[in-house]
Amino acid sequence: MNSSCYRVSVGRFFSFCLAIVCACALLVVGSVPALGQAATGTIVGVIFDPSGAAVVNAEVKLTDPTTNSSQTGKTNEVGRYTFINVSPGTYDLAVSATGFTQSRITAQKVDVGQTLTLNVTLQLGATTTVVEVQAGAGAELQTLNATIGSTIRNDQLQLLPNLGRDASTLSVLQVGVSLAGNVAGAASDQNGFQLDGGNNSDDMSGNNTTYVPGNGYSGAGASGGTPTGVMPTPIESIEEFKVGTSNQTAEFNNAAGSQVQMVTKRGTNAFHGALYEFYFGSNVGAANLWRNNHVLVNGHATPLPATHRNRFGAAVGGPLTPKFWGGKTYFFFNYEGSRFPNVVSFDHGTPTALMRAGVVTLPAAGGGTAQFNLNPFAVTVNGVNYQPATCGGQPCDPRGLGVNPIVTKLWNLMPPPNDPSFTTGSATTGLVDGVNSQGYLGNLALPQKSNNWVGRIDHDFGEKWKLMVSYRYYDFSQFVNTQVDIGGLLGGQAGQYNATATRPQKPGYWVTGLTTQITPNTTNEFRFSYLRNFWQWYTKAGPPQFSGLGGAIEIGGESQTGSLIP
């Protein structure tokens, strides 16, 4: 029988978001608008004079000291100001008004999806005088919504243990989240993942672990990884991420579980970079003794394969020169690769010496077993002579041919059994019964390899227009044990286990955002994202067939207990 599995799914997800915040909505007395903050944060506040009255039409300037870019706003008739779509980072705020000294608050951290409240009380005096003030208590207290969750910044991400170095897997550290990704009782496929304001959620299975092995980081089957987005998010590429586990606001209406928001790092005025490598190896582990590195079966020692994981990468960011289009340009780039040889012990049935000679062992009527030589001639195996068996007084093989010589040739490509204790059935149900076929314990290479590229460009068209573009591409390949060649018919080495089935993944992700400050109180944001969700279940086509065989060579099973090739 010739069987194969070849499944391809290419999922394309378009996310297009165009929001116009009208000036009249921003100027409603005593109110603050509900703002979507998929990749940014918000700064709000009220400006007072020494008597506690609101200061109208005060100029409020927000500056990013890492790029020297700024934006300016005005307070409304109740003294309130709002800066929306603020990229995560550290900012300085300066407030000035006629008849008052200039007040400045420095080093205020804006987090993704969070609202920072900075109220300022101006002092009477000359505008040329600058007064440094401190942010009031409760500036980071979220009073505009009741979302439960937390934000983790890059310096914290770097310190948390993470085998795959994927930021999104750390969402399981939140209260109410299980290791399988279930949040507050919701199924693991009910989580939403947003990256740079676009949708990174798996549109086919929800949790990205049903069809693919957790972005290749788990090293196990399709259920071995924690839920993630389609695109991997290496820690070195993420500025920060926020996880909301309950009471999400209206802009996140597509996930009953958690809502994970992540933002790619940006370039700044100064060049910054990183070079890193992580090595996890069993060959340098403790208790590296002979008995810990071998499997002993009936006096035969099979070495356990040494294994290691190697994850490495580099990141760089900074300014691009010369200036063009009236502003500055910044870039960030990250590459991360992973290599995992992943050699494992593999046990599978192969024919015994009797079976190869055409002698079948079956249960005897009075107990025990009996051997039946199906050949029309006598054979000798291990010094024992077996005469041709009869069935009802006639030869058991009515054609008088015996074992097909091509089958014998194929069986001889397989190594002899070395593990009689390995069984997957019985003499009546077939498979590996321990008498006609026994286990062969050997090593099987299931290597994993990945390459991950991340890039981001930010450009300021002066003070009122800001453009960002980010792109990610992931190339992952992994061999699995659902199709194993042992006879060398599919390119492997005869007598050795060789995996031939692969599970490649090649998703891509692109986000573009343009933020425009139309007036001091009106801001427009345009954001477009494109997600290509590509994965594949691939197996080799059928091996070459032989004339006179009488049936197709088995192409391989769907599990470790399935048939080998040949």
Residue pairs with C-beta under 8 A, 6 or more apart in sequence:
1 551
1 552
1 554
1 555
2 542
2 552
2 553
2 554
2 555
3 554
3 555
3 556
4 539
4 540
4 541
4 542
4 555
5 482
5 501
5 537
5 539
5 558
6 536
6 537
6 538
6 539
7 536
7 537
8 536
8 537
9 204
9 211
9 533
9 534
9 535
9 536
10 532
10 533
10 534
11 202
11 203
11 204
11 531
11 532
11 533
11 534
12 530
12 531
12 532
12 533
13 199
13 201
13 203
13 529
13 530
13 531
13 533
14 529
14 530
15 198
15 199
15 527
15 528
15 529
15 530
15 531
16 527
16 528
16 529
17 36
17 197
17 525
17 526
17 527
17 528
18 526
18 527
19 36
19 524
19 525
20 524
21 33
21 35
21 84
21 522
21 523
21 524
22 522
23 519
23 521
23 522
25 33
26 33
26 76
26 82
26 521
26 522
27 76
27 77
27 521
29 77
29 78
30 78
32 44
32 80
32 82
32 144
33 82
34 144
34 249
34 250
34 251
35 42
35 84
36 251
37 84
37 112
37 113
37 114
37 115
37 251
37 261
38 113
38 194
38 197
38 198
38 251
38 261
38 527
39 87
39 112
39 194
39 195
39 196
39 197
39 261
39 263
39 513
39 527
40 84
40 85
40 86
40 87
40 88
40 112
40 197
40 263
41 86
41 87
41 88
41 110
41 111
41 112
41 113
41 114
41 115
41 116
42 82
42 83
42 84
42 85
42 86
42 110
42 114
42 115
42 116
43 62
43 82
43 83
43 86
43 91
43 93
43 108
43 110
43 115
43 116
43 117
43 118
44 80
44 81
44 82
44 83
44 115
44 116
44 117
44 118
45 60
45 80
45 81
45 117
45 118
45 119
45 120
46 54
46 75
46 78
46 79
46 80
46 81
46 119
47 54
47 55
47 58
47 60
47 75
47 79
47 81
47 95
47 97
47 119
47 120
47 121
47 122
48 54
48 55
48 79
48 119
48 120
48 121
48 122
49 55
49 100
49 121
49 122
49 124
50 121
50 122
50 123
50 124
52 121
53 79
54 75
54 77
54 78
54 79
54 80
55 75
55 79
55 97
55 100
55 122
56 75
56 76
56 77
56 78
56 79
57 74
57 75
57 97
58 74
58 75
58 79
58 81
58 95
58 96
58 97
58 100
58 122
59 72
59 73
59 74
59 95
59 96
59 97
60 72
60 73
60 74
60 75
60 81
60 83
60 93
60 94
60 95
61 70
61 71
61 72
61 73
61 93
61 94
61 95
61 96
62 70
62 71
62 72
62 73
62 83
62 86
62 91
62 92
62 93
63 69
63 70
63 91
63 92
63 93
63 94
64 70
64 87
64 89
64 90
64 91
65 90
65 91
65 92
66 89
66 90
66 268
66 269
66 270
67 266
67 268
67 269
67 328
67 330
67 458
67 460
68 269
68 328
69 327
69 328
69 460
69 463
69 466
70 463
71 83
71 463
71 464
71 517
72 463
72 520
73 81
73 82
73 83
73 517
73 520
73 521
74 81
74 520
74 521
75 81
76 521
82 521
84 523
84 525
85 515
85 523
85 525
86 110
87 110
87 263
87 266
87 468
88 110
88 111
88 112
88 239
88 240
88 263
89 109
89 110
89 239
89 266
90 107
90 108
90 109
90 110
91 108
91 110
92 104
92 105
92 106
92 107
92 108
93 104
93 105
93 106
93 108
93 118
93 120
94 102
94 103
94 104
95 102
95 103
95 104
95 120
95 122
96 102
96 103
96 127
97 122
97 127
98 127
99 124
99 127
100 122
100 123
100 124
100 125
100 127
101 122
101 123
101 124
101 125
101 126
101 127
101 129
101 130
101 131
102 127
102 128
102 129
102 130
102 131
103 120
103 121
103 122
103 123
103 130
103 131
103 132
103 133
104 130
104 131
104 132
104 133
105 118
105 120
105 132
105 133
105 134
105 135
106 132
108 116
108 118
108 135
108 139
109 116
109 140
110 116
111 151
111 153
111 240
111 242
112 151
112 239
112 240
112 241
112 242
112 261
112 262
112 263
113 151
113 242
113 244
113 261
114 140
114 142
114 151
114 242
115 142
115 143
115 144
116 139
116 140
117 136
117 138
117 139
117 140
117 141
117 143
118 135
118 136
118 139
119 136
120 133
121 133
123 131
145 247
145 249
146 247
147 244
147 246
147 247
147 248
147 249
148 175
148 244
148 245
148 246
148 247
149 174
149 242
149 243
149 244
149 245
149 246
149 258
149 259
150 174
150 242
150 243
151 240
151 241
151 242
152 160
152 167
152 170
152 240
152 241
152 242
152 243
153 239
153 240
154 235
154 238
154 239
154 240
154 265
157 167
157 170
157 235
157 238
157 240
157 241
158 235
160 170
160 173
162 169
162 170
162 235
163 217
163 280
163 309
164 214
164 215
164 217
164 218
164 225
164 232
165 217
165 234
165 235
165 236
165 278
165 311
165 336
166 215
166 217
166 228
166 232
166 233
166 234
166 235
167 233
167 234
167 235
167 238
167 241
167 262
168 193
168 227
168 228
168 229
168 233
168 241
168 260
168 262
169 217
169 225
169 226
169 228
170 241
171 177
171 181
171 191
171 226
171 227
171 243
171 258
171 260
172 178
172 179
172 181
172 226
174 183
174 243
174 245
174 258
175 245
176 183
176 184
176 245
176 246
177 183
177 243
177 245
177 258
178 188
179 226
180 188
180 226
180 227
181 188
181 191
181 207
181 209
181 226
181 227
181 257
182 188
182 257
183 190
183 191
183 245
183 246
183 257
183 258
184 245
184 246
184 257
186 256
186 257
187 206
187 257
188 206
188 207
188 209
188 227
188 257
189 202
189 205
189 206
189 207
189 210
189 227
190 206
190 255
190 256
190 257
191 201
191 206
191 207
191 227
191 255
191 257
191 258
191 259
191 260
192 199
192 201
192 252
192 254
192 255
192 257
192 258
192 259
192 260
193 199
193 200
193 201
193 228
193 229
193 230
193 260
193 262
194 200
194 201
194 259
194 260
194 261
194 262
195 229
195 231
195 233
195 262
195 263
195 264
195 472
195 509
195 511
196 262
196 263
196 264
196 456
196 468
196 470
196 511
196 513
196 529
197 511
197 513
197 527
197 529
198 509
198 511
198 527
198 528
198 529
198 530
198 531
199 254
199 529
199 531
200 229
200 230
200 231
200 262
200 509
200 531
201 229
201 230
201 254
201 255
202 208
202 229
202 230
202 533
203 531
203 533
204 210
204 211
204 533
205 211
206 227
207 227
207 228
208 214
208 215
208 227
208 228
208 229
208 230
209 222
209 223
209 224
209 225
209 226
209 227
209 228
210 222
210 223
211 222
211 535
211 537
212 222
212 503
212 505
212 535
213 219
213 220
213 221
213 222
213 224
213 225
213 478
213 503
214 220
214 222
214 224
214 225
214 226
214 228
215 225
215 228
215 232
215 474
215 476
215 505
216 338
216 448
216 450
216 476
216 478
216 505
217 225
217 232
217 338
218 224
218 225
219 309
219 340
219 342
219 448
221 480
229 260
230 507
230 509
230 531
230 533
231 472
231 474
231 507
231 508
231 509
231 531
232 450
232 452
232 474
233 241
233 262
234 313
234 334
234 336
234 452
234 454
236 274
236 276
236 313
236 315
236 334
236 336
237 264
237 265
237 315
237 332
237 334
237 336
237 454
238 262
238 263
238 264
238 265
239 263
239 264
239 265
239 266
240 262
240 263
241 260
241 261
241 262
241 263
242 260
242 261
243 258
243 259
243 260
243 261
244 252
244 258
244 259
244 260
244 261
245 257
245 258
248 255
248 259
252 259
264 332
264 454
264 456
264 470
265 315
265 317
265 332
265 334
265 456
266 317
266 330
266 332
266 456
266 458
266 468
267 317
267 318
267 319
267 320
267 330
267 331
267 332
267 456
267 458
268 317
268 318
268 319
268 330
269 318
269 319
269 330
270 318
271 316
271 317
271 318
271 319
272 316
272 317
272 318
273 314
273 315
273 316
273 317
274 313
274 314
274 315
274 316
275 313
275 314
276 312
276 313
276 314
277 310
277 311
277 312
277 313
278 309
278 310
278 311
278 312
279 308
279 309
279 310
280 308
280 309
280 310
281 306
281 307
281 308
281 309
282 306
282 307
282 308
283 306
283 307
283 308
292 304
293 303
293 304
293 306
294 301
294 302
294 303
294 304
295 301
295 302
295 304
295 345
295 441
296 302
297 418
297 419
297 420
297 421
297 441
298 418
298 419
298 420
298 421
300 418
300 419
302 345
302 418
302 441
302 442
302 443
303 443
304 345
305 343
305 344
305 345
305 443
306 343
307 340
307 341
307 342
307 343
307 344
308 340
308 341
309 338
309 339
309 340
310 338
310 339
310 340
311 336
311 337
311 338
312 336
312 337
312 338
313 334
313 335
313 336
313 337
313 452
314 334
314 335
315 332
315 333
315 334
315 335
316 332
316 333
317 330
317 331
317 332
317 333
318 330
318 331
319 328
319 329
319 330
319 331
320 329
320 330
320 331
320 457
323 329
325 459
325 461
326 461
326 462
327 459
327 460
327 461
327 462
327 465
328 459
328 460
329 457
329 458
329 459
329 460
330 457
330 458
330 459
331 455
331 456
331 457
331 458
332 454
332 455
332 456
333 453
333 454
333 455
333 456
334 452
334 453
334 454
334 455
335 451
335 452
335 453
335 454
336 451
336 452
336 454
337 449
337 450
337 451
337 452
338 448
338 449
338 450
339 447
339 448
339 449
340 447
340 448
340 449
341 445
341 447
342 445
342 446
342 447
342 448
343 443
343 444
343 445
343 446
344 443
344 444
344 446
344 481
345 441
345 442
345 443
345 444
346 441
346 442
346 443
346 444
346 481
346 484
346 497
346 560
347 419
347 422
347 439
347 440
347 441
347 442
347 560
348 422
348 432
348 439
348 440
348 484
348 486
348 497
348 560
348 561
348 564
349 417
349 422
349 424
349 431
349 432
349 437
349 438
349 439
349 440
350 411
350 414
350 415
350 416
350 417
350 437
350 438
350 439
350 440
350 486
350 564
351 411
351 414
351 417
351 436
351 437
352 416
352 417
352 435
352 436
352 437
352 438
353 381
353 382
353 416
354 360
354 361
354 371
354 381
354 436
355 361
355 411
355 436
355 437
356 408
356 411
356 412
357 373
357 375
357 379
357 381
357 386
357 403
358 373
358 374
358 375
358 379
358 402
358 403
358 408
359 371
359 372
359 373
359 374
359 375
359 379
359 381
359 386
360 371
360 372
360 374
360 436
361 369
361 370
361 371
361 372
361 427
361 435
361 436
362 369
362 370
362 372
362 427
363 369
363 370
363 427
363 428
364 370
369 427
369 435
371 386
372 389
372 396
373 379
373 386
373 387
373 388
373 389
374 388
374 389
374 396
374 397
374 402
374 403
375 388
375 397
375 402
375 403
376 388
376 395
376 397
376 400
376 401
376 402
377 388
377 402
378 385
378 386
378 387
378 388
379 385
379 386
380 386
388 395
388 396
389 395
389 396
390 396
404 548
404 549
404 550
406 546
406 548
406 549
407 549
410 487
410 553
410 566
411 566
413 486
413 487
413 488
413 489
413 494
413 495
413 566
414 440
414 486
414 487
414 495
414 564
414 566
415 440
415 442
415 486
415 495
415 496
416 440
417 437
417 438
417 439
417 440
418 439
418 440
418 441
419 438
419 439
419 440
419 441
420 434
420 438
420 439
421 434
421 439
422 432
422 434
422 438
422 439
422 441
423 431
423 432
423 433
423 434
423 438
423 439
424 431
424 432
424 561
425 431
425 432
425 433
426 433
427 433
427 435
427 436
431 437
431 561
432 438
432 439
432 561
442 496
442 497
443 497
444 481
444 484
444 497
444 498
444 499
445 479
445 497
445 498
445 499
446 478
446 479
446 480
446 481
446 499
447 478
447 479
448 476
448 477
448 478
448 479
449 476
449 477
449 478
450 474
450 475
450 476
450 477
451 474
451 475
451 476
452 472
452 473
452 474
452 475
453 471
453 472
453 473
453 474
454 470
454 471
454 472
455 470
455 471
455 472
456 468
456 469
456 470
456 471
457 467
457 468
457 469
457 470
458 466
458 467
458 468
459 466
459 467
459 468
460 466
460 467
461 467
463 517
464 516
464 517
464 518
465 514
465 515
465 516
465 517
466 514
466 515
466 516
467 512
467 513
467 514
467 515
468 511
468 512
468 513
469 510
469 511
469 512
469 513
470 510
470 511
471 508
471 509
471 510
471 511
472 508
472 509
472 510
473 506
473 507
473 508
473 509
474 505
474 506
474 507
474 508
475 504
475 505
475 506
476 504
476 505
476 506
477 502
477 503
477 504
477 505
478 502
478 503
478 504
479 499
479 500
479 501
479 502
479 503
480 499
480 501
480 502
480 503
481 499
481 501
481 559
481 560
482 501
482 539
482 556
482 557
482 558
482 559
482 562
483 499
483 500
483 501
483 539
483 540
483 555
483 556
483 557
483 565
484 497
484 498
484 499
484 500
484 556
484 564
484 565
485 491
485 492
485 497
485 498
485 499
485 500
485 540
485 556
485 564
485 565
486 492
486 494
486 495
486 496
486 497
486 498
486 564
486 565
486 566
487 494
487 564
487 565
487 566
488 494
488 495
488 498
489 543
489 544
489 553
489 565
489 566
490 498
490 500
490 540
490 543
490 565
491 498
491 500
492 498
492 500
500 539
500 540
500 556
500 565
501 537
501 538
501 539
501 540
501 556
502 536
502 538
503 535
503 536
503 537
503 538
504 535
504 536
504 538
505 534
505 535
505 536
506 534
506 535
507 531
507 532
507 533
507 534
507 535
508 530
508 531
508 532
508 534
509 529
509 530
509 531
509 532
510 529
510 530
511 527
511 528
511 529
511 530
512 527
512 528
512 529
513 525
513 526
513 527
513 528
514 525
514 526
514 527
515 523
515 524
515 525
515 526
516 523
516 524
516 525
516 526
517 523
518 524
539 555
539 556
540 555
540 556
541 555
542 552
542 553
542 555
543 553
543 555
543 565
543 566
545 552
545 553
546 553
553 565
553 566
554 563
554 564
554 565
554 566
555 565
556 562
556 563
556 564
556 565
557 563
